[in-house]
Amino acid sequence: MCAAQPLKVSRRRRVWNALGTTRASQIVTVLVIVYFLVIGMLVFGYVQVSSCLAEYANKSARATEARSQAAAQDRELNEAEARLDAVDRQRLRANDEALASLLGVLGTQTEDPDHQKMVMSKFRTLISVTNQSTAIYEGNMRARAKIQQQRVVIERARSANPVPPPPSDSC
């Protein structure tokens, strides 16, 4: 038993003695430098990827904000156009009712002098309703032209803020 202990001690001493040599300290120093270089490259790569992803997130957020604003403006313009369409339909109904009223009176031909006055009254009503409708239609056409101009501005804003390419393409 005693003979085995000095052998273990001598092996330990040899290892410690070998680690204490100049050559061993040089090898350890080179390994530590290589380790720090590898870790440095990994950290540098991580920083580059992180900054690229942050840049992508910022670009994407700006594009999303601009596009969501454009979508909200599009919805407002769609609602405005729907209101104009409703007014146009109301005017068409008013025109049709005035014309139907005139045709209804004309369809009941009589020699009564009041009948002639009624026909002229219905005719004047038809002309008045038609003139009002024409004025409203012209106003609606100008409003639609403005809406179209706004759509062009919105589309320019949309194209000025494109969706950025995915990070897999740019990072």
CORPE-V237231 format. One record per backbone hydrogen bond with DSSP energy under -1.0 kcal/mol. CO is the residue of the C=O (numbers start at 0). NH is the residue of the N-H. E is the energy in kcal/mol with one decimal. If there is no record, write none. Layout:
co:CO nh:NH e:E
co:CO nh:NH e:E
This chain:
co:0 nh:4 e:-1.3
co:1 nh:5 e:-1.3
co:3 nh:7 e:-2.0
co:4 nh:8 e:-2.7
co:5 nh:9 e:-2.4
co:6 nh:10 e:-2.0
co:7 nh:11 e:-2.5
co:8 nh:12 e:-2.9
co:9 nh:13 e:-2.2
co:10 nh:14 e:-2.4
co:11 nh:15 e:-2.8
co:12 nh:16 e:-3.0
co:13 nh:17 e:-2.6
co:14 nh:18 e:-2.6
co:15 nh:19 e:-1.5
co:17 nh:20 e:-1.2
co:20 nh:24 e:-1.9
co:21 nh:25 e:-2.0
co:22 nh:26 e:-2.2
co:23 nh:27 e:-2.7
co:24 nh:28 e:-2.3
co:25 nh:29 e:-2.5
co:26 nh:30 e:-2.5
co:27 nh:31 e:-2.5
co:28 nh:32 e:-2.4
co:29 nh:33 e:-2.8
co:30 nh:34 e:-2.7
co:31 nh:35 e:-2.6
co:32 nh:36 e:-2.4
co:33 nh:37 e:-2.7
co:34 nh:38 e:-2.8
co:35 nh:39 e:-2.7
co:36 nh:40 e:-2.6
co:37 nh:41 e:-2.4
co:38 nh:42 e:-2.7
co:39 nh:43 e:-2.7
co:40 nh:44 e:-2.7
co:41 nh:45 e:-2.4
co:42 nh:46 e:-2.6
co:43 nh:47 e:-2.3
co:44 nh:48 e:-2.5
co:45 nh:49 e:-2.7
co:46 nh:50 e:-2.7
co:47 nh:51 e:-2.3
co:48 nh:52 e:-2.6
co:49 nh:53 e:-2.3
co:50 nh:54 e:-2.4
co:51 nh:55 e:-2.5
co:52 nh:56 e:-2.5
co:53 nh:57 e:-2.3
co:54 nh:58 e:-2.6
co:55 nh:59 e:-2.9
co:56 nh:60 e:-2.4
co:57 nh:61 e:-2.5
co:58 nh:62 e:-2.6
co:59 nh:63 e:-2.7
co:60 nh:64 e:-2.6
co:61 nh:65 e:-2.6
co:62 nh:66 e:-2.6
co:63 nh:67 e:-2.5
co:64 nh:68 e:-2.2
co:65 nh:69 e:-2.2
co:66 nh:70 e:-2.3
co:67 nh:71 e:-2.2
co:68 nh:72 e:-2.4
co:69 nh:73 e:-2.5
co:70 nh:74 e:-2.4
co:71 nh:75 e:-2.1
co:72 nh:76 e:-2.4
co:73 nh:77 e:-2.6
co:74 nh:78 e:-2.4
co:75 nh:79 e:-2.3
co:76 nh:80 e:-2.6
co:77 nh:81 e:-2.2
co:78 nh:82 e:-2.2
co:79 nh:83 e:-2.2
co:80 nh:84 e:-2.6
co:81 nh:85 e:-2.2
co:82 nh:86 e:-2.1
co:83 nh:87 e:-2.5
co:84 nh:88 e:-2.5
co:85 nh:89 e:-2.2
co:86 nh:90 e:-2.4
co:87 nh:91 e:-2.4
co:88 nh:92 e:-2.3
co:89 nh:93 e:-2.4
co:90 nh:94 e:-2.7
co:91 nh:95 e:-2.7
co:92 nh:96 e:-2.8
co:93 nh:97 e:-2.4
co:94 nh:98 e:-2.6
co:95 nh:99 e:-2.8
co:96 nh:100 e:-2.3
co:97 nh:101 e:-2.2
co:98 nh:102 e:-2.8
co:99 nh:103 e:-2.4
co:100 nh:104 e:-1.8
co:101 nh:105 e:-2.6
co:102 nh:106 e:-2.0
co:111 nh:115 e:-1.1
co:112 nh:116 e:-1.6
co:113 nh:117 e:-2.5
co:114 nh:118 e:-2.5
co:115 nh:119 e:-2.4
co:116 nh:120 e:-2.5
co:117 nh:121 e:-2.7
co:118 nh:122 e:-2.5
co:119 nh:123 e:-2.6
co:120 nh:124 e:-2.2
co:121 nh:125 e:-2.5
co:122 nh:126 e:-2.5
co:123 nh:127 e:-2.7
co:124 nh:128 e:-3.0
co:125 nh:129 e:-2.6
co:126 nh:130 e:-2.6
co:127 nh:131 e:-2.6
co:128 nh:132 e:-2.6
co:129 nh:133 e:-2.6
co:130 nh:134 e:-2.3
co:131 nh:135 e:-2.4
co:132 nh:136 e:-3.2
co:133 nh:137 e:-2.5
co:134 nh:138 e:-2.2
co:135 nh:139 e:-2.7
co:136 nh:140 e:-2.4
co:137 nh:141 e:-2.1
co:138 nh:142 e:-2.3
co:139 nh:143 e:-2.6
co:140 nh:144 e:-2.1
co:141 nh:145 e:-2.1
co:142 nh:146 e:-2.3
co:143 nh:147 e:-2.4
co:144 nh:148 e:-2.1
co:145 nh:149 e:-2.4
co:146 nh:150 e:-2.2
co:147 nh:151 e:-1.8
co:148 nh:152 e:-1.9
co:149 nh:153 e:-2.6
co:150 nh:154 e:-2.5
co:151 nh:155 e:-2.1
co:152 nh:156 e:-2.2
co:153 nh:157 e:-2.3
co:154 nh:158 e:-2.4
co:155 nh:159 e:-1.8
co:165 nh:168 e:-1.8
co:165 nh:169 e:-1.4
co:166 nh:170 e:-2.7
